[in-house]
């Protein structure tokens, strides 16, 4: 399922996910507990800045993720929320809205079938530290934490926007869907 955090590109994200698997979209603030009928979660981007708001309501709605072994992919805002759940720090950065060259330096199923260096569309105004229990998978000159992966669970975060990144973005979503099916076996 897609957890919509107020994503301005939700239609593009839903269209991309539809190409690989069925999904349900749930507004973040409508979550009261872990939806048991959903096998995995994509936490969307948002136009909200975590450094400008009280985050408790968001963290309360997503607290089940820390206890769950279900697959999770946090995108942009969703990546920072995922990190915040596990104890990372959020920082304001200079605003960047452009294609970014991302360099991977660690093998990960989320980057399978992508070259060592690849470009993704990004819209940065914040970044986060690598949370405890995660490893850093890829970085760019604009953002250190482009891709993170939990050390024990199938949980990933990407700082860029796969839904606006063409074929490489589609590969990220396909890799995430494949990681769900792999975790189920």
N, C-alpha and C positions, 0 to 999 in steps of 0.2 A: 504494500500500500504506500501511497504518497501522503506524507504529512505536509500539508500546505501551510507554510508560515507566513502567508501573505505574499507569495511569489509573484512578481510582475510578469514572469515568463511561464506561468503554470501551464498554459495551453500547450506550449512548445515541449515542456517536460512530459506532460501526459501523452502527447503524440509520440514522443520518442520511446517512452516506456511501453506504450501499446504495440510497438513494432516487435517487442521481444516477449511480452507476457501480459496477461490480464492484470488489472489493478483497480483499486478503490482509492479515491482521494478523500482525505479527512482533514478538515481545518484543524490546525493545532489546538486552538482554544476550545474545540468540541471534544477533545480527548479527556476522559475522566479516569481511564485505566488502560492497561494494555489490551488492545483489541485482539482477542484470542483467535479470531478467524483469519487473521492476517499473518502470513509466514515471514515477511520481511518488510523493512521500512526504508523509504527514501525520505529524508528530511530536506525540504526545499530551501531555496534561498528566500530572501525577504528584502524589502526596502528599509526595514527597521535596522537601526544600529544598536548592537548590544551595549556599547559604551555609553549610550544616551538614555537607556531605560532601566527600570527595575526588572531584573531577569527571573525573579522567583517564580512567577506564574508559568513561564516557559519551562523552567527546570522541573517544577512540580508535575507538569503535564507529561514530561518525558522521563521522569525518574525511573520508570519501569525498565528502561533500556539498560541501565547498569546491572540489573538483576537478570536480564534476559540473555540467552545465547542466540537469539534470532539475529539474522543478518541485518545490518544497518549501513546505509550510505548517506552521509551528511554532505550536502552541496552548499558551498559558500556560507551563508548564515547558518545552515544546518550543520556544516562542518564545525563552525565555532561553537554552536550549541552543544554538539556532541563532545567537543573538547572541554567545554565548561562543566558539563556533567561529571567528567572525570578529573577535574581539577586544574585545567589549563588557565592561563591568564589571557585576557583579550586586550588588544592595543589598537588605538587609532593609527592609521597610516595615511600617507598622501593618497589622494583620490586618483585611481587609474582605471580607465575603461578602454581596454584594448586587448589585442592578441598578445599572449605571453609565451615565450619559449621556455618550456619546462624540461628539466633534466631529471631523469630517474637514476637512482644509484643503488636501488635495492629491488630484488625480485618480489613481485606481488601479483596475485591473480587479478587485482583491479587494473593493472597495467599490461596484462597479457595482450599480445598481438600489437602492441604499440612500439614504435622505435624508441631508442634510448633518449632522444630529444624529440619533443613534439610540441605543437602550438595549440593553445586553448584560449577561448575568449574568457576574459576575466573582468570583473567590476569590483575593485578593491576600495574600501574605505577603512577596513579593519583587518587585523590578522590575529593569530593566537599562537601561544607556545604549544609545544608538543606535550600532550597530557601524560601523566604517569600511566604506565601500562600500554602505551602506544609506541610505535617506532615511526621515524620519518622515512618516507619512501621516495619523495621527489620534491624539488625546489625550483624556484625561478629567481631571477635578479630582483623581481618586485616583491616576492613573498617566499619566505623560508619554508613555511608549512603548506606547500601546494597539495601534497598527498600524505595522509597518515593512515596507519593500520594498527588495530588492536593486536597485542601480542598473543592473545589466547582465543579471542572471539572473532567471528566473521563481521567485523565492524570497521568501516572505512570512512575517511573524510577527504573531500577534495575542495580546494578553495576556488576553483574556476567553475564555469557554467557549461556542463556537457551539453545541455539542451540548445546552446547557441554556438557549439563548436564543430558542427558538421560531422564528418565520418569518424574523426577521432573521439568526439563526444559520444557518438553511437557505440563505439567500441567499449568505452567505459561502462555504459549502461548494460551492454551485452555481457561484459565480464562480471558485473555485479549480479545479474540474473543467473549466470552460470555458477557463480560462487554459492548462490542460494541452493541451487539444485545439487551441487557437490556436498554442501553441508547437510542436506537431507538424506544423503546416501550413507 
